[in-house]
Amino acid sequence: MLSNILCDTVDPSLYDFDYGRCLHIAMIADTIKFDVDIKERLFMQHTVRNNQTSELLDRLSEALKPCNAVHSAWLLKRGIGSSGIYSIDYQILSEQDRLDLYLYPCDHILDNFGHKVVDGPCFGDFRNNKLVGVCVRNISTDLDLVATAKFTMSNYGHFLYGYDDYDSGDLVYVVEGVFDAIIMRKFGYNAIAVASAFPSAFQLACLTHKFKNIRLCLDNDFHGWCGSYMVSLVIGWPIFFTDLKDAGCYANSNGLSLHETNHDILAGMVKTGTIEYNKMAACDGLIRKLPYN
């Protein structure tokens, strides 16, 4: 489970997209039905979280520091260098800043674990060279906490890792996780991470506003199939999968294997996956075993 619900406190003026296009995408997406309820539960918010102003984002930018030794060592064990990845100096941010930026994760997690920040390697979302959000990977030794808040995003549902790195005419692959994007780049692919198996209408609107040549490469699992099926109906991007579960699985490999699929094959994958998903759900098989990565 991700530690965020869709963030509605971002400043939309910092993002380039077409409102009409965003609404159109949302309307089409709302008509798509799946046989199972695979989306995460929503939780009531009771802690006050304020809008993410430019001043707040400036403080967040100031708090970003070169990746520290602990975080760099953790990344290295995954076969990933720390270049372009940060650590957060939490002393620069107030308690309210941490809440407003979801560095203290969602309220149901705070209720269970107390006010603990999600600390670990930090990945920036830059738009026109301005920091608009971050994604932080939780590397706590408290595995129950990590299972509940594996990542936190300050602008969940809007976060795009790598958006500023490419020009509008470049071929880009849209992937789920930040590590998937990093490994794709290692093998020469331009990659942007959405941090979800179900890109939001806002993310899709931002991507289509800038890029003209996009391929989708979500995880090769049930959630990734369903997310790809949704995007194929809404936008029609070419759909690719890695032969392994995701690009991150190739961190220590000499190459990366992709294959394209079409809408009809994808529909069959979703149907077959639904049957297996229901079998697992009936016996609590959807609960992740710890440690899970």
C-alpha positions as CSV (number, residue, x, y, z in Angstrom):
1,M,0.0,0.0,0.0
2,L,1.2,3.5,-0.8
3,S,1.3,5.9,2.0
4,N,-0.6,8.6,0.1
5,I,-4.1,9.3,-1.1
6,L,-4.5,11.6,-4.1
7,C,-3.0,15.0,-3.1
8,D,-5.4,17.9,-3.6
9,T,-3.2,20.5,-2.1
10,V,-0.7,21.0,-5.0
11,D,-0.4,24.3,-6.8
12,P,-1.7,23.5,-10.4
13,S,0.0,26.6,-11.8
14,L,3.3,24.9,-11.5
15,Y,2.3,22.1,-13.9
16,D,1.8,22.4,-17.7
17,F,-1.4,20.7,-18.8
18,D,-4.7,21.3,-20.5
19,Y,-7.7,21.4,-18.1
20,G,-10.1,20.3,-20.8
21,R,-7.9,17.4,-21.8
22,C,-7.6,16.4,-18.1
23,L,-11.4,16.4,-17.7
24,H,-11.9,14.4,-20.9
25,I,-9.4,11.8,-19.7
26,A,-11.1,11.6,-16.3
27,M,-14.5,11.1,-17.9
28,I,-13.4,8.3,-20.1
29,A,-11.5,6.6,-17.3
30,D,-14.6,6.7,-15.1
31,T,-16.5,4.6,-17.6
32,I,-14.0,1.7,-17.5
33,K,-15.0,-1.1,-15.2
34,F,-13.0,-4.0,-13.9
35,D,-14.4,-7.3,-12.5
36,V,-12.7,-6.8,-9.2
37,D,-12.1,-3.8,-6.9
38,I,-8.3,-3.6,-7.2
39,K,-7.7,0.0,-6.1
40,E,-6.4,0.9,-2.7
41,R,-8.8,1.8,0.1
42,L,-9.4,5.5,0.8
43,F,-9.0,6.8,4.4
44,M,-10.5,9.8,6.1
45,Q,-8.0,12.6,6.8
46,H,-8.2,14.3,10.1
47,T,-4.8,16.0,10.4
48,V,-4.6,19.5,9.0
49,R,-2.5,19.6,5.9
50,N,-2.2,22.9,4.1
51,N,-1.7,23.9,0.5
52,Q,1.7,23.3,-1.0
53,T,2.8,26.9,-1.7
54,S,5.8,28.0,-3.6
55,E,7.4,29.1,-0.2
56,L,6.9,25.5,1.1
57,L,8.4,24.0,-2.0
58,D,11.3,26.4,-1.7
59,R,11.9,25.1,1.8
60,L,11.7,21.5,0.6
61,S,14.2,22.4,-2.1
62,E,16.6,23.8,0.5
63,A,16.2,20.6,2.5
64,L,17.3,18.4,-0.3
65,K,20.9,17.4,0.2
66,P,23.3,15.0,-1.6
67,C,22.4,11.4,-0.9
68,N,23.9,10.5,2.5
69,A,26.1,7.5,3.2
70,V,23.4,5.4,4.7
71,H,21.0,6.0,1.7
72,S,23.8,5.6,-0.8
73,A,24.8,2.2,0.7
74,W,21.2,1.0,0.5
75,L,21.0,2.0,-3.1
76,L,24.3,0.4,-3.9
77,K,23.0,-3.0,-2.6
78,R,20.2,-2.7,-5.2
79,G,22.8,-2.0,-8.0
80,I,21.9,1.7,-8.2
81,G,24.2,4.7,-7.9
82,S,23.2,7.8,-6.0
83,S,23.8,10.4,-8.7
84,G,20.7,12.6,-9.0
85,I,19.2,11.1,-5.9
86,Y,18.8,13.1,-2.6
87,S,18.4,12.8,1.1
88,I,16.2,15.2,3.1
89,D,17.5,17.3,6.0
90,Y,14.4,17.2,8.1
91,Q,15.7,19.7,10.5
92,I,15.1,22.4,7.9
93,L,11.4,21.6,7.8
94,S,8.9,22.3,10.5
95,E,6.4,19.7,11.9
96,Q,3.7,21.4,9.8
97,D,5.9,21.4,6.7
98,R,6.4,17.6,7.1
99,L,2.6,17.2,7.3
100,D,1.9,19.4,4.3
101,L,4.5,17.6,2.2
102,Y,3.3,14.1,3.3
103,L,6.7,13.3,4.7
104,Y,4.6,12.3,7.6
105,P,2.4,9.8,5.7
106,C,-1.4,9.6,5.7
107,D,-3.3,9.8,8.9
108,H,-4.2,6.1,9.2
109,I,-0.5,5.3,9.2
110,L,0.3,8.0,11.8
111,D,-2.5,6.5,13.9
112,N,-0.8,3.1,13.9
113,F,2.9,4.0,14.0
114,G,3.1,7.5,15.4
115,H,4.5,10.6,13.8
116,K,7.5,9.1,12.0
117,V,8.8,10.6,8.8
118,V,9.4,8.4,5.8
119,D,13.1,8.5,5.5
120,G,15.3,7.1,2.7
121,P,16.5,8.0,-0.8
122,C,14.6,10.9,-2.2
123,F,13.6,11.5,-5.9
124,G,12.6,14.9,-7.2
125,D,9.8,15.9,-9.5
126,F,11.0,19.0,-11.4
127,R,8.9,21.0,-13.8
128,N,10.6,23.8,-15.7
129,N,13.5,23.4,-13.3
130,K,11.4,24.0,-10.2
131,L,10.9,21.3,-7.6
132,V,7.2,20.6,-7.3
133,G,7.3,17.3,-5.4
134,V,9.3,14.4,-4.0
135,C,9.1,10.6,-3.7
136,V,10.8,9.1,-0.7
137,R,11.6,5.3,-0.4
138,N,11.2,4.1,3.2
139,I,14.3,2.1,4.3
140,S,13.3,1.8,7.9
141,T,14.1,-1.5,9.7
142,D,10.5,-1.5,10.9
143,L,9.2,-3.8,8.2
144,D,5.6,-3.4,9.3
145,L,5.9,0.3,8.7
146,V,7.7,-0.2,5.4
147,A,4.9,-2.6,4.2
148,T,2.3,0.1,5.0
149,A,4.3,3.1,3.8
150,K,6.9,1.8,1.3
151,F,7.0,5.1,-0.4
152,T,5.6,8.5,0.3
153,M,5.0,11.2,-2.3
154,S,4.4,14.9,-1.6
155,N,2.3,15.2,-4.7
156,Y,0.9,11.7,-5.2
157,G,-1.3,11.5,-8.3
158,H,0.7,14.3,-9.8
159,F,4.2,13.0,-9.3
160,L,6.3,12.4,-12.5
161,Y,9.9,11.4,-12.1
162,G,12.0,12.5,-15.1
163,Y,9.4,14.8,-16.7
164,D,12.0,17.6,-17.1
165,D,14.7,15.3,-18.5
166,Y,13.4,14.9,-22.0
167,D,12.3,17.0,-25.0
168,S,8.8,16.9,-26.5
169,G,9.9,14.9,-29.5
170,D,11.8,12.2,-27.6
171,L,10.5,8.7,-27.4
172,V,9.7,8.1,-23.7
173,Y,8.6,5.0,-21.8
174,V,6.1,5.6,-18.9
175,V,6.8,3.1,-16.1
176,E,5.5,2.6,-12.5
177,G,8.4,3.0,-10.1
178,V,11.4,5.3,-9.8
179,F,13.7,2.3,-9.7
180,D,12.1,1.0,-12.9
181,A,12.9,4.4,-14.6
182,I,16.5,4.4,-13.4
183,I,17.1,0.9,-14.7
184,M,15.4,1.7,-18.0
185,R,17.8,4.6,-18.4
186,K,20.7,2.4,-17.6
187,F,20.0,0.5,-20.8
188,G,19.4,3.5,-22.9
189,Y,15.7,4.0,-22.7
190,N,14.1,7.4,-21.8
191,A,11.8,6.7,-18.9
192,I,9.4,8.6,-16.7
193,A,7.9,7.1,-13.5
194,V,4.3,7.8,-12.4
195,A,4.7,5.9,-9.0
196,S,1.4,4.0,-9.6
197,A,-0.1,1.2,-11.6
198,F,-3.0,3.5,-12.4
199,P,-1.8,6.9,-13.7
200,S,-4.2,9.7,-12.8
201,A,-6.0,11.9,-15.3
202,F,-3.7,14.7,-14.2
203,Q,-0.5,12.7,-14.8
204,L,-1.8,11.6,-18.2
205,A,-2.8,15.2,-19.1
206,C,0.7,16.4,-18.2
207,L,2.4,13.7,-20.2
208,T,0.2,14.2,-23.3
209,H,0.6,17.9,-23.1
210,K,4.4,17.7,-23.6
211,F,5.2,14.4,-25.3
212,K,4.1,13.2,-28.7
213,N,5.8,9.7,-28.7
214,I,5.0,7.7,-25.6
215,R,5.1,4.0,-24.8
216,L,3.6,2.5,-21.7
217,C,5.6,-0.1,-19.7
218,L,3.9,-0.7,-16.4
219,D,4.7,-3.7,-14.3
220,N,4.1,-7.2,-15.8
221,D,1.6,-8.2,-13.0
222,F,-2.1,-8.0,-12.5
223,H,-2.2,-4.4,-11.4
224,G,0.1,-3.4,-14.2
225,W,-2.1,-5.2,-16.7
226,C,-5.2,-3.5,-15.5
227,G,-3.5,-0.1,-15.5
228,S,-2.2,-0.7,-19.0
229,Y,-5.7,-1.8,-20.1
230,M,-7.2,1.4,-18.7
231,V,-4.6,3.6,-20.5
232,S,-4.9,1.7,-23.7
233,L,-8.6,2.5,-23.8
234,V,-8.3,6.1,-22.6
235,I,-5.3,7.2,-24.7
236,G,-4.1,4.3,-26.9
237,W,-0.4,4.4,-26.2
238,P,1.5,1.3,-27.4
239,I,1.8,-1.2,-24.5
240,F,5.0,-2.9,-23.6
241,F,6.0,-5.2,-20.7
242,T,9.4,-6.4,-19.5
243,D,9.8,-10.2,-19.6
244,L,10.4,-10.1,-15.9
245,K,8.0,-8.4,-13.4
246,D,9.4,-4.9,-14.0
247,A,12.4,-3.0,-15.2
248,G,13.8,-2.9,-11.6
249,C,14.4,-6.6,-11.8
250,Y,17.2,-6.0,-14.3
251,A,19.3,-3.9,-12.0
252,N,22.2,-6.5,-12.0
253,S,21.6,-7.8,-15.5
254,N,23.5,-7.1,-18.7
255,G,20.4,-6.3,-20.7
256,L,16.7,-5.6,-20.5
257,S,14.0,-7.5,-22.5
258,L,10.8,-5.8,-23.6
259,H,7.9,-7.1,-25.7
260,E,4.9,-5.3,-27.1
261,T,1.3,-6.5,-26.8
262,N,-2.0,-5.4,-28.3
263,H,-5.3,-4.5,-26.7
264,D,-7.0,-7.9,-27.4
265,I,-4.2,-9.9,-25.8
266,L,-4.1,-7.4,-22.9
267,A,-7.9,-7.9,-22.3
268,G,-7.3,-11.6,-22.1
269,M,-4.5,-11.1,-19.6
270,V,-6.8,-9.0,-17.4
271,K,-9.5,-11.6,-17.6
272,T,-7.2,-14.4,-16.6
273,G,-5.5,-12.3,-13.9
274,T,-8.9,-11.5,-12.4
275,I,-9.6,-15.2,-11.9
276,E,-6.3,-15.7,-10.1
277,Y,-6.8,-12.5,-8.1
278,N,-10.1,-13.6,-6.8
279,K,-8.7,-17.0,-5.8
280,M,-5.9,-15.3,-3.9
281,A,-8.3,-12.8,-2.3
282,A,-10.5,-15.6,-1.0
283,C,-7.6,-17.0,1.1
284,D,-6.0,-13.7,2.1
285,G,-3.2,-14.4,-0.5
286,L,-3.0,-10.7,-1.3
287,I,-1.2,-9.9,1.9
288,R,2.5,-9.3,1.2
289,K,5.0,-11.5,3.1
290,L,7.7,-9.6,4.9
291,P,10.3,-8.7,3.9
292,Y,9.0,-8.4,0.4
293,N,12.0,-6.7,-1.3
